[in-house]
Amino acid sequence: MNRNLLDIVVCPICKSSLHLDEDKLELICKVDKLAYPIRDDIPVMLVDEARSLSPEEAAALSK
């Protein structure tokens, strides 16, 4: 994913910045605890396509 795009893409729900998880190819919203997929280098910023983070994943983000 283009790093410049990461600077301007925000969570569609809360408008907070997103964290790139390169291993899972996802953009993570720490506030809403959602992971948006990246497909073919394009972030899919649809709430219906996002997955909820597990309690373990959410706890790891707060460290």
N, C-alpha and C positions, 0 to 999 in steps of 0.2 A: 504494500500500500504506500502511496505517495506520502512522505512525511509532511509536506506542506499542507496537504489536505487535512491531516490530523490536527493541525493548528486551528482550523476553522470549523471542523465538525463538532457538534455538541449533541448532548442527549436531547431527543425530541420531546421528552417529558419535562425535565427540570432545567434544561439548557446549561447544565454543568459540563465541564470538559471531560473528555474520555481518555481512558488508558488503553494503550495497545497491548494486547496479549499476542505476541508473535507466534508462540507455540500452537495456540488454538485458533489463530486467525480470527480474533474477535476484538471488538471495541467494548471496553468495560465501563459502565457507569457505576461509580462507587456509591453514589447517593441512592439511586433506585435499585442497586444490586441486580442489574441486568447486563447481559452480554449480547451485543449486536454482531451478527456474523459478517465476515468479509468474504465475498465470492468474486472470483476473477479480479482481484484487486479493487473491488468496489464495495464500500460499506453499505450494508442493507439496514437502513435506519427506520425500519417499520417496527412499531411496538409489537405487532402480531408475530413478527419473525424473531424477536429477541427471546432469549431463554433466561429464566431466573437463576441466579447464582445459588449454589448449595450453601448451607450454613458454614461449611468449612472454607469454601472459596471466599465468602463474604468476610469471615474472620481473618483470613490471610491478608485481605486488602487493607485492613485497619492497622496492620503492623508496620 
